[in-house]
Amino acid sequence: MHVIKMFITAVCVIFLIDKFFEEKDVFVSLPTGYGKSFIFQAIPVIASLVWKKPYTIFIVSPLEALMEDQVQYLNGLNLTVPSS
């Protein structure tokens, strides 16, 4: 199970990041443990490094604690993250 899960996660992450850089809209619906947090955090960091400018990404998530963790993590990387 873990090998299949890791393969699915890696393929999904690569696909989503690729589509992002093709400037396509992306909707992600994955079960817990499949890398959503990594995707949410990686895309703006990669975009900022590649395009040398801040980039905005909107995340809709019902998990307030998860969002707070992500905001703290991204702020720790000196990225400006609006939060409510």
N, C-alpha and C positions, 0 to 999 in steps of 0.2 A: 504493500500500500504506500509506504513512504517514497519509494522510487517513482511510482506512478505520479504521486502527488507532487514531488519535486519537479518531475518532467513537465507536468501540466502547468505548474507555477512558472517555471522558466520560460516555457513557450508563450504563455499568456503575457508575462511581463515584457518580453521582447516584442510581441505583436502589438501590445498597447503603446509602448514607447515609440515603435516604428510608425504607427498610425498617427500618434501625436505629432511627430516631426513631419509627417505628410500633411499636417494641418487639418486632420479629420476629427470630427467630433467622436468621442468615445464614451460608451456607457459600460460600466463595470459592475457586474453582479456576481460575486464569488462568495463561497461559504467561508466561515471563520477559518483562519489559518492558511489561506491561499495567497497571501501577499498583498492584500489591498493597501495596507498601511505603507508598505514599501513603495508601491506604485504611486500613491498619493504624494509621498515625500520625494521620490526620485525624480519625477517628471519636472517639477519646478527647479530643482537643483541642477539637473542636466541642462535644461533650457537656459538657465542663467549663465552656466559655464559656456555653452555653445554660442549663444547669441549675445553674450556680454552685456545683458541688460536684464532687469527684473522681469519676471513673467508671472501672470496671474492664472491660477487654476481654481475652479470652483468645485468644492466637494460637498455633496449632500449625504449626510450620514446621521442616523438616529442615535448614535452613541456619543453623547456629550463628553464623556471621560476620554474616549479615543481622540476626539477632536482637540481637547485640551492638551493631551500628550503630544499630538502632532504640532500644535502651535508652539509649545515649549521647545520641542526638538528643533523646529525650523528657526525659531528666534535664536536658539543657541548657535545656529549656523550664520547668524547675522542677516537673515532674510526677514523682511517686513511681512508680517502676517496679520491681516485684519481679523478680529474675532469679536463675537458679541458676548 
